[in-house]
């Protein structure tokens, strides 16, 4: 039901910043919890951050806490990931995902956007 499209990835130097966007199309975005995940070469997909449907609560992986900020604008059907103090180990394909109410699993996934952090 929801279609998700990430954008904003690119190449940055260590210590730099980048903001990712995830644009959603569909009628249920405002009732959908959203998350960001990433997958580095040779690694399994890992959780990065999540935000509830109204944006009042957030959670972060320990590896990004204090550096990344997730936010959403329900009027624009968009979720963001502000990434500061980037490290080479942040290099990965970043995916946004949506989870419907009363469900444990993320139901919707975007195509991903590449983030590369150079030393």
C-alpha positions in Angstrom: 0.0 0.0 0.0 2.8 2.4 0.8 5.6 3.1 -1.7 8.8 4.5 -0.3 11.6 6.2 -2.2 14.9 7.2 -0.6 17.1 10.1 -1.7 20.0 12.2 -0.5 22.8 9.7 -0.5 26.2 10.4 -1.8 29.9 10.6 -1.1 31.2 12.6 1.9 34.4 12.9 3.9 34.7 11.6 7.4 33.3 14.1 9.9 30.8 15.5 7.3 27.1 15.5 7.3 24.3 14.2 5.0 20.5 14.2 5.2 18.5 11.4 3.8 14.9 11.7 2.8 12.2 9.0 2.3 9.1 10.1 0.4 6.0 8.0 0.9 3.0 7.7 -1.3 -0.2 6.3 0.1 -3.1 7.2 2.4 -1.7 5.5 5.6 1.6 7.2 6.1 0.4 9.2 9.2 -0.5 6.0 11.0 2.7 4.2 10.1 5.8 3.9 12.2 8.9 4.4 10.1 12.5 3.2 10.4 15.9 3.4 8.8 18.1 0.4 8.2 21.4 0.0 6.4 23.5 -2.8 4.8 27.2 -2.5 4.3 29.2 -4.7 1.9 29.5 -8.2 3.2 27.3 -7.4 6.2 23.8 -8.2 7.2 21.1 -5.5 7.3 21.1 -3.7 10.6 18.7 -1.4 12.4 19.6 2.3 12.5 16.6 4.3 13.9 12.9 4.3 14.2 10.1 6.9 14.8 6.5 6.4 15.8 3.6 7.5 13.7 3.3 11.0 15.2 7.0 11.6 15.7 6.8 11.7 19.5 9.2 8.9 20.2 12.5 7.8 18.6 15.0 5.1 19.0 18.6 4.6 17.7 21.2 2.0 17.4 24.1 2.5 19.8 26.5 2.9 16.9 24.7 6.1 15.7 23.3 7.5 18.9 24.3 11.2 19.3 25.2 11.5 15.7 22.0 10.7 13.7 18.5 12.2 14.1 15.3 10.8 12.7 12.3 13.0 12.0 9.1 13.1 10.0 6.8 15.5 8.4 3.4 13.9 8.0 2.0 16.8 6.0 4.7 16.0 3.4 4.6 12.2 3.8 8.3 12.3 4.4 10.7 10.9 6.9 14.3 12.1 7.3 17.6 10.9 8.7 20.1 13.7 9.5 23.6 12.1 9.8 26.4 14.1 11.4 30.0 13.3 12.3 30.0 10.6 9.7 32.5 7.8 9.9 33.8 5.4 7.2 32.0 2.6 9.0 28.7 4.3 8.2 29.2 3.4 4.6 26.2 1.4 3.5 23.1 1.3 1.4 20.4 3.0 3.6 16.8 1.8 3.4 13.6 3.3 4.9 10.8 1.1 6.0 7.3 1.3 7.3 5.4 -0.7 10.0 1.6 -0.8 10.2 -0.2 -0.5 13.6 -0.4 -3.6 15.8 2.2 -5.5 13.7 5.7 -6.6 14.7 7.2 -6.6 11.3 8.1 -3.8 8.8 5.8 -4.2 5.9 7.1 -1.7 3.4 10.6 -1.0 2.1 12.3 1.5 -0.2 14.9 0.7 -2.9 17.8 2.2 -0.9 20.3 5.0 -1.3 24.1 4.7 -1.2 26.1 6.5 1.4 29.8 6.4 1.1 32.1 8.0 3.7 35.8 8.4 2.8 38.7 8.5 5.3 
